[in-house]
Amino acid sequence: MCLKGFRRLYNRGDTIVEVFVVIAVLSLVLGGAFVATNRNLQDSREAQERVNALKLVEAQVEQIKNLSTTNPVALFGATNPYCITNLVIKYPPACTVGTSGVAPLAGEPAFDLTINESGNTFTIKSTWKGVRSDDRKLEIKYRAYQ
């Protein structure tokens, strides 16, 4: 009976070293989870920006197709570089748009659209500042016939 009480006297709980080790391990696990989540979020946003740029470039291709049938003189006589908005050829800086195809809103990525013509081949390019502050570019070539 006396031995049982003696054991209880020295079994008071965890030492400060054990608590610090647990805190360090938890910090490493939570820090790793934060880094992985942050990187995944940035990758997802980059993918969304690329999809938006592709949609804008495809819209320019569709407008080239339409102008090549309705007003080929305006299309094939334009000065490089330019962009097309509502079937009207515009020259930079009017070619900076947001994700909706109009002037970019605050906090929204700004896409610079340019079309360069060489004969009947059109090079449509979109450039923008990525989520990681690096320059991104997407380019499509389209051949139209008069």
Salt bridges, closest charged atoms under 4 A:
ASP43 OD1 - ARG132 NH2 2.82
GLU46 OE2 - ARG132 NH1 2.94
GLU46 OE2 - ARG136 NH2 2.96
GLU49 OE2 - ARG45 NE 3.91
GLU62 OE2 - LYS65 NZ 3.42
ASP134 OD2 - ARG136 NH2 3.26
ASP135 OD1 - LYS129 NZ 3.17
GLU139 OE1 - LYS125 NZ 3.84
